[in-house]
Each structure stands twice: as structure tokens, then as C-alpha cells.
Amino acid sequence: MKFFKTKGVCASEIGIELDENNIVKDIKFVGGCHGNTQGLEHLIVGEKAETIIIKLQGINCKNRGTSCPDQLSQILKLATTD
């Protein structure tokens, strides 16, 4: 699992593990709202990264211009280009 630092959200890092087809094998939020991040973890495992990016990008939390889901979409963009 590779961890990425986040910006502007409660979660300080998001760890992601993708298989060879860019399907999420595992995900872990460090910090953030435990119930929400745990829910995202359960919903995302087994899904294609590209689908998650489309669904989560641009979500805004408390007028921060980003959110934990948005940060995840940005991390997935980075992870799928590595």
C-alpha cells in the first residue's frame, strides 16, 4: 500500500493499493471522520479507479475547495499514472 499526503482536509493521508487493472484492492484513511472514511473504504474496494475518480472529484467540504473524497480522486489520478 502506498500512502499519499492530503491537502486541506481532516484526513492527513490516504493509502491506496491497486491491482494491475486499476481496481482498488485496499484503501486506508489516516485521520478524518471515522464513520465517513470507513464507509468510503467499504464502498470503494473492488471498484475501478477511473469510476471512483469520476464520482468523487470536485466534492467540496465546508467551503475548503476540496474534501476527503475529492482528495481520494486526486490521489487515484496520481496512482494510475505511476
The first five atom37 places (N, CA, C, CB, O) and aatype in JSON, in Angstrom:
{
  "aatype": [12, 11, 13, 13, 11, 16, 11, 7, 19, 4, 0, 15, 6, 9, 7, 9, 6, 10, 3, 6, 2, 2, 9, 19, 11, 3, 9, 11, 13, 19, 7, 7, 4, 8, 7, 2, 16, 5, 7, 10, 6, 8, 10, 9, 19, 7, 6, 11, 0, 6, 16, 9, 9, 9, 11, 10, 5, 7, 9, 2, 4, 11, 2, 1, 7, 16, 15, 4, 14, 3, 5, 10, 15, 5, 9, 10, 11, 10, 0, 16, 16, 3],
  "atom_mask": [
    [1, 1, 1, 1, 1],
    [1, 1, 1, 1, 1],
    [1, 1, 1, 1, 1],
    [1, 1, 1, 1, 1],
    [1, 1, 1, 1, 1],
    [1, 1, 1, 1, 1],
    [1, 1, 1, 1, 1],
    [1, 1, 1, 0, 1],
    [1, 1, 1, 1, 1],
    [1, 1, 1, 1, 1],
    [1, 1, 1, 1, 1],
    [1, 1, 1, 1, 1],
    [1, 1, 1, 1, 1],
    [1, 1, 1, 1, 1],
    [1, 1, 1, 0, 1],
    [1, 1, 1, 1, 1],
    [1, 1, 1, 1, 1],
    [1, 1, 1, 1, 1],
    [1, 1, 1, 1, 1],
    [1, 1, 1, 1, 1],
    [1, 1, 1, 1, 1],
    [1, 1, 1, 1, 1],
    [1, 1, 1, 1, 1],
    [1, 1, 1, 1, 1],
    [1, 1, 1, 1, 1],
    [1, 1, 1, 1, 1],
    [1, 1, 1, 1, 1],
    [1, 1, 1, 1, 1],
    [1, 1, 1, 1, 1],
    [1, 1, 1, 1, 1],
    [1, 1, 1, 0, 1],
    [1, 1, 1, 0, 1],
    [1, 1, 1, 1, 1],
    [1, 1, 1, 1, 1],
    [1, 1, 1, 0, 1],
    [1, 1, 1, 1, 1],
    [1, 1, 1, 1, 1],
    [1, 1, 1, 1, 1],
    [1, 1, 1, 0, 1],
    [1, 1, 1, 1, 1],
    [1, 1, 1, 1, 1],
    [1, 1, 1, 1, 1],
    [1, 1, 1, 1, 1],
    [1, 1, 1, 1, 1],
    [1, 1, 1, 1, 1],
    [1, 1, 1, 0, 1],
    [1, 1, 1, 1, 1],
    [1, 1, 1, 1, 1],
    [1, 1, 1, 1, 1],
    [1, 1, 1, 1, 1],
    [1, 1, 1, 1, 1],
    [1, 1, 1, 1, 1],
    [1, 1, 1, 1, 1],
    [1, 1, 1, 1, 1],
    [1, 1, 1, 1, 1],
    [1, 1, 1, 1, 1],
    [1, 1, 1, 1, 1],
    [1, 1, 1, 0, 1],
    [1, 1, 1, 1, 1],
    [1, 1, 1, 1, 1],
    [1, 1, 1, 1, 1],
    [1, 1, 1, 1, 1],
    [1, 1, 1, 1, 1],
    [1, 1, 1, 1, 1],
    [1, 1, 1, 0, 1],
    [1, 1, 1, 1, 1],
    [1, 1, 1, 1, 1],
    [1, 1, 1, 1, 1],
    [1, 1, 1, 1, 1],
    [1, 1, 1, 1, 1],
    [1, 1, 1, 1, 1],
    [1, 1, 1, 1, 1],
    [1, 1, 1, 1, 1],
    [1, 1, 1, 1, 1],
    [1, 1, 1, 1, 1],
    [1, 1, 1, 1, 1],
    [1, 1, 1, 1, 1],
    [1, 1, 1, 1, 1],
    [1, 1, 1, 1, 1],
    [1, 1, 1, 1, 1],
    [1, 1, 1, 1, 1],
    [1, 1, 1, 1, 1]
  ],
  "atom_positions": [
    [[0.85, -1.17, 0.0], [0.0, 0.0, 0.0], [0.9, 1.23, 0.0], [-0.97, 0.0, 1.23], [1.86, 1.33, 0.76]],
    [[0.55, 2.17, -0.87], [1.3, 3.43, -0.96], [0.45, 4.54, -0.35], [1.67, 3.76, -2.45], [-0.73, 4.68, -0.67]],
    [[1.06, 5.33, 0.54], [0.35, 6.43, 1.2], [0.69, 7.76, 0.55], [0.69, 6.47, 2.7], [1.83, 8.02, 0.17]],
    [[-0.34, 8.59, 0.44], [-0.21, 9.92, -0.16], [-0.68, 10.96, 0.86], [-1.03, 10.03, -1.49], [-1.69, 10.75, 1.53]],
    [[0.04, 12.06, 0.98], [-0.38, 13.18, 1.85], [-1.56, 13.9, 1.2], [0.81, 14.17, 2.1], [-1.63, 14.03, -0.02]],
    [[-2.47, 14.36, 2.04], [-3.62, 15.12, 1.56], [-3.4, 16.6, 1.85], [-4.94, 14.63, 2.21], [-2.5, 16.97, 2.6]],
    [[-4.24, 17.45, 1.25], [-4.15, 18.9, 1.47], [-5.54, 19.45, 1.75], [-3.53, 19.61, 0.23], [-6.48, 19.2, 0.99]],
    [[-5.68, 20.2, 2.84], [-6.91, 20.92, 3.11], [-8.06, 20.12, 3.68], [0.0, 0.0, 0.0], [-9.19, 20.59, 3.69]],
    [[-7.79, 18.89, 4.16], [-8.86, 18.06, 4.72], [-8.43, 17.48, 6.06], [-9.23, 16.93, 3.74], [-7.27, 17.57, 6.45]],
    [[-9.38, 16.88, 6.76], [-9.11, 16.31, 8.08], [-8.21, 15.08, 8.02], [-10.41, 15.95, 8.77], [-7.36, 14.9, 8.88]],
    [[-8.39, 14.24, 7.01], [-7.52, 13.08, 6.86], [-6.14, 13.57, 6.43], [-8.1, 12.06, 5.81], [-6.02, 14.37, 5.5]],
    [[-5.1, 13.09, 7.11], [-3.74, 13.56, 6.79], [-3.1, 12.78, 5.65], [-2.86, 13.47, 8.03], [-2.22, 13.29, 4.96]],
    [[-3.53, 11.53, 5.47], [-3.0, 10.68, 4.41], [-4.08, 9.71, 3.96], [-1.75, 9.92, 4.89], [-5.02, 9.4, 4.69]],
    [[-3.92, 9.23, 2.73], [-4.77, 8.17, 2.21], [-3.85, 7.14, 1.58], [-5.83, 8.72, 1.17], [-3.04, 7.45, 0.71]],
    [[-4.0, 5.9, 2.03], [-3.24, 4.79, 1.48], [-4.08, 4.06, 0.45], [0.0, 0.0, 0.0], [-5.28, 3.85, 0.66]],
    [[-3.46, 3.67, -0.64], [-4.2, 3.02, -1.72], [-3.37, 1.86, -2.29], [-4.57, 4.03, -2.83], [-2.15, 1.96, -2.43]],
    [[-4.05, 0.78, -2.6], [-3.42, -0.34, -3.28], [-4.31, -0.73, -4.45], [-3.2, -1.55, -2.31], [-5.49, -1.04, -4.28]],
    [[-3.73, -0.71, -5.64], [-4.45, -1.05, -6.87], [-3.89, -2.34, -7.46], [-4.35, 0.1, -7.9], [-2.71, -2.65, -7.28]],
    [[-4.75, -3.09, -8.15], [-4.23, -4.26, -8.86], [-3.78, -3.83, -10.26], [-5.31, -5.39, -8.95], [-3.8, -2.64, -10.58]],
    [[-3.37, -4.77, -11.08], [-2.83, -4.46, -12.41], [-3.87, -3.87, -13.36], [-2.25, -5.71, -13.02], [-3.51, -3.31, -14.4]],
    [[-5.15, -3.98, -13.01], [-6.23, -3.41, -13.83], [-6.8, -2.13, -13.24], [-7.34, -4.43, -14.0], [-7.88, -1.69, -13.63]],
    [[-6.08, -1.53, -12.29], [-6.5, -0.3, -11.6], [-7.8, -0.48, -10.82], [-6.67, 0.82, -12.6], [-8.6, 0.44, -10.71]],
    [[-8.0, -1.66, -10.29], [-9.11, -1.92, -9.37], [-8.56, -1.78, -7.95], [-9.75, -3.35, -9.6], [-7.49, -2.29, -7.64]],
    [[-9.3, -1.07, -7.1], [-8.85, -0.83, -5.73], [-8.9, -2.13, -4.94], [-9.71, 0.25, -5.05], [-9.95, -2.73, -4.76]],
    [[-7.72, -2.55, -4.47], [-7.62, -3.75, -3.63], [-7.78, -3.39, -2.16], [-6.28, -4.45, -3.86], [-8.36, -4.15, -1.39]],
    [[-7.24, -2.23, -1.76], [-7.31, -1.8, -0.37], [-7.16, -0.3, -0.31], [-6.21, -2.5, 0.49], [-6.53, 0.32, -1.17]],
    [[-7.75, 0.29, 0.72], [-7.67, 1.73, 0.93], [-7.7, 1.99, 2.42], [-8.84, 2.49, 0.21], [-8.37, 1.28, 3.16]],
    [[-6.97, 3.01, 2.86], [-6.94, 3.36, 4.28], [-6.79, 4.85, 4.43], [-5.79, 2.62, 5.0], [-5.85, 5.45, 3.9]],
    [[-7.72, 5.46, 5.17], [-7.63, 6.87, 5.51], [-6.92, 7.0, 6.86], [-9.04, 7.54, 5.55], [-7.2, 6.24, 7.78]],
    [[-6.02, 7.97, 6.98], [-5.37, 8.28, 8.25], [-5.98, 9.59, 8.72], [-3.79, 8.38, 8.11], [-5.74, 10.65, 8.15]],
    [[-6.78, 9.49, 9.77], [-7.5, 10.66, 10.27], [-8.82, 10.82, 9.53], [0.0, 0.0, 0.0], [-9.26, 9.93, 8.8]],
    [[-9.44, 11.96, 9.74], [-10.73, 12.21, 9.1], [-11.88, 11.72, 9.97], [0.0, 0.0, 0.0], [-11.67, 11.2, 11.06]],
    [[-13.09, 11.9, 9.48], [-14.29, 11.46, 10.19], [-14.4, 9.94, 10.05], [-15.58, 12.18, 9.63], [-14.66, 9.43, 8.97]],
    [[-14.2, 9.24, 11.15], [-14.05, 7.79, 11.1], [-15.22, 7.09, 10.4], [-13.92, 7.26, 12.5], [-14.99, 6.22, 9.56]],
    [[-16.43, 7.45, 10.71], [-17.58, 6.79, 10.08], [-17.62, 7.02, 8.59], [0.0, 0.0, 0.0], [-17.87, 6.09, 7.82]],
    [[-17.36, 8.25, 8.17], [-17.39, 8.56, 6.74], [-16.25, 7.89, 5.99], [-17.31, 10.07, 6.53], [-16.46, 7.32, 4.92]],
    [[-15.05, 7.95, 6.53], [-13.93, 7.35, 5.83], [-14.05, 5.82, 5.81], [-12.6, 7.76, 6.49], [-13.69, 5.19, 4.83]],
    [[-14.56, 5.24, 6.9], [-14.77, 3.79, 6.93], [-15.82, 3.4, 5.88], [-15.21, 3.33, 8.34], [-15.67, 2.38, 5.21]],
    [[-16.86, 4.2, 5.75], [-17.87, 3.94, 4.74], [-17.29, 4.01, 3.34], [0.0, 0.0, 0.0], [-17.58, 3.15, 2.51]],
    [[-16.48, 5.03, 3.07], [-15.82, 5.13, 1.76], [-14.94, 3.93, 1.49], [-14.99, 6.41, 1.67], [-14.93, 3.39, 0.39]],
    [[-14.19, 3.51, 2.51], [-13.32, 2.35, 2.34], [-14.12, 1.13, 1.9], [-12.58, 2.04, 3.65], [-13.71, 0.41, 0.98]],
    [[-15.25, 0.89, 2.54], [-16.06, -0.29, 2.21], [-16.7, -0.18, 0.82], [-17.16, -0.47, 3.26], [-16.82, -1.18, 0.12]],
    [[-17.09, 1.01, 0.42], [-17.73, 1.2, -0.88], [-16.75, 1.12, -2.05], [-18.44, 2.52, -0.91], [-17.13, 0.71, -3.15]],
    [[-15.5, 1.5, -1.83], [-14.55, 1.67, -2.91], [-13.79, 0.39, -3.25], [-13.59, 2.75, -2.57], [-13.45, 0.17, -4.41]],
    [[-13.5, -0.45, -2.27], [-12.73, -1.67, -2.53], [-13.47, -2.51, -3.57], [-12.51, -2.48, -1.21], [-14.66, -2.78, -3.44]],
    [[-12.74, -2.91, -4.6], [-13.3, -3.71, -5.68], [-13.78, -2.91, -6.88], [0.0, 0.0, 0.0], [-14.2, -3.48, -7.89]],
    [[-13.72, -1.59, -6.77], [-14.17, -0.71, -7.86], [-12.99, -0.24, -8.7], [-14.94, 0.5, -7.29], [-11.85, -0.17, -8.22]],
    [[-13.26, 0.1, -9.96], [-12.23, 0.64, -10.86], [-11.89, 2.07, -10.44], [-12.7, 0.6, -12.34], [-12.77, 2.87, -10.13]],
    [[-10.6, 2.37, -10.44], [-10.14, 3.7, -10.06], [-10.78, 4.79, -10.91], [-8.62, 3.79, -10.17], [-11.17, 5.83, -10.39]],
    [[-10.9, 4.55, -12.21], [-11.46, 5.55, -13.12], [-12.91, 5.9, -12.74], [-11.4, 5.04, -14.56], [-13.31, 7.06, -12.83]],
    [[-13.68, 4.91, -12.34], [-15.07, 5.14, -11.93], [-15.12, 5.96, -10.65], [-15.8, 3.8, -11.74], [-15.95, 6.87, -10.53]],
    [[-14.26, 5.65, -9.71], [-14.22, 6.38, -8.44], [-13.83, 7.83, -8.68], [-13.22, 5.71, -7.46], [-14.42, 8.74, -8.09]],
    [[-12.85, 8.06, -9.54], [-12.41, 9.42, -9.85], [-13.58, 10.25, -10.37], [-11.27, 9.41, -10.9], [-13.81, 11.36, -9.9]],
    [[-14.32, 9.71, -11.32], [-15.45, 10.43, -11.91], [-16.5, 10.76, -10.85], [-16.09, 9.59, -13.04], [-17.04, 11.87, -10.84]],
    [[-16.79, 9.82, -9.98], [-17.85, 10.02, -8.97], [-17.45, 10.96, -7.85], [-18.24, 8.69, -8.38], [-18.31, 11.65, -7.3]],
    [[-16.17, 11.02, -7.48], [-15.77, 11.75, -6.28], [-15.08, 13.09, -6.53], [-14.87, 10.9, -5.48], [-15.01, 13.92, -5.63]],
    [[-14.57, 13.31, -7.74], [-13.84, 14.55, -7.97], [-14.77, 15.76, -7.85], [-13.18, 14.54, -9.36], [-15.91, 15.74, -8.29]],
    [[-14.23, 16.8, -7.23], [-14.97, 18.07, -7.11], [-15.88, 18.18, -5.91], [0.0, 0.0, 0.0], [-16.5, 19.23, -5.72]],
    [[-15.99, 17.14, -5.08], [-16.82, 17.23, -3.88], [-16.14, 18.21, -2.92], [-17.03, 15.82, -3.21], [-14.94, 18.11, -2.67]],
    [[-16.92, 19.13, -2.38], [-16.42, 20.2, -1.53], [-16.93, 20.0, -0.1], [-16.85, 21.58, -2.07], [-18.1, 19.69, 0.11]],
    [[-16.05, 20.17, 0.88], [-16.42, 20.06, 2.29], [-16.15, 21.39, 2.99], [-15.63, 18.92, 2.98], [-15.02, 21.88, 3.0]],
    [[-17.17, 21.96, 3.56], [-17.05, 23.19, 4.37], [-16.35, 24.32, 3.62], [-16.3, 22.89, 5.65], [-15.54, 25.05, 4.21]],
    [[-16.65, 24.48, 2.36], [-16.08, 25.55, 1.52], [-14.56, 25.54, 1.5], [-16.56, 26.89, 2.02], [-13.94, 26.6, 1.39]],
    [[-13.96, 24.37, 1.59], [-12.5, 24.24, 1.54], [-11.99, 24.12, 0.11], [-12.05, 23.03, 2.35], [-10.78, 24.23, -0.13]],
    [[-12.89, 23.9, -0.83], [-12.48, 23.69, -2.21], [-12.07, 22.26, -2.48], [0.0, 0.0, 0.0], [-11.67, 21.93, -3.6]],
    [[-12.16, 21.41, -1.48], [-11.82, 20.01, -1.6], [-12.52, 19.24, -0.47], [-10.28, 19.79, -1.56], [-13.23, 19.83, 0.34]],
    [[-12.31, 17.96, -0.42], [-12.87, 17.09, 0.62], [-12.06, 15.8, 0.63], [-14.41, 16.8, 0.37], [-11.21, 15.59, -0.23]],
    [[-12.31, 14.95, 1.6], [-11.62, 13.65, 1.6], [-11.94, 12.86, 0.32], [-12.03, 12.83, 2.85], [-11.02, 12.3, -0.27]],
    [[-13.21, 12.81, -0.12], [-13.48, 12.11, -1.38], [-12.76, 12.76, -2.58], [-14.97, 12.08, -1.64], [-12.24, 12.05, -3.44]],
    [[-12.73, 14.09, -2.62], [-12.03, 14.78, -3.71], [-10.54, 14.5, -3.66], [-12.29, 16.29, -3.65], [-9.92, 14.26, -4.7]],
    [[-9.95, 14.53, -2.47], [-8.53, 14.21, -2.33], [-8.26, 12.78, -2.8], [-8.08, 14.39, -0.86], [-7.25, 12.52, -3.45]],
    [[-9.16, 11.86, -2.47], [-9.02, 10.48, -2.93], [-9.01, 10.42, -4.45], [-10.14, 9.6, -2.37], [-8.21, 9.7, -5.04]],
    [[-9.89, 11.17, -5.1], [-9.94, 11.16, -6.56], [-8.62, 11.68, -7.14], [-11.13, 12.01, -7.08], [-8.13, 11.16, -8.14]],
    [[-8.04, 12.71, -6.52], [-6.77, 13.25, -6.99], [-5.63, 12.26, -6.78], [-6.46, 14.56, -6.27], [-4.74, 12.14, -7.62]],
    [[-5.66, 11.55, -5.66], [-4.65, 10.52, -5.37], [-4.76, 9.38, -6.37], [-4.8, 9.99, -3.92], [-3.75, 8.87, -6.85]],
    [[-5.99, 8.98, -6.68], [-6.17, 7.9, -7.65], [-5.66, 8.29, -9.02], [-7.64, 7.51, -7.73], [-5.12, 7.46, -9.75]],
    [[-5.83, 9.57, -9.39], [-5.27, 10.04, -10.66], [-3.75, 9.87, -10.67], [-5.63, 11.52, -10.9], [-3.18, 9.42, -11.66]],
    [[-3.1, 10.23, -9.55], [-1.65, 10.06, -9.45], [-1.26, 8.59, -9.47], [-1.13, 10.72, -8.18], [-0.31, 8.21, -10.14]],
    [[-1.98, 7.78, -8.74], [-1.65, 6.36, -8.6], [-1.81, 5.6, -9.91], [-2.52, 5.71, -7.53], [-1.09, 4.64, -10.17]],
    [[-2.75, 6.03, -10.75], [-2.98, 5.32, -12.0], [-2.03, 5.76, -13.1], [-4.4, 5.52, -12.45], [-1.99, 5.14, -14.17]],
    [[-1.27, 6.81, -12.86], [-0.29, 7.27, -13.85], [1.12, 6.82, -13.49], [-0.32, 8.81, -13.98], [2.04, 6.96, -14.3]],
    [[1.31, 6.27, -12.29], [2.63, 5.79, -11.86], [3.02, 4.52, -12.57], [2.65, 5.55, -10.36], [4.1, 3.98, -12.32]]
  ]
}
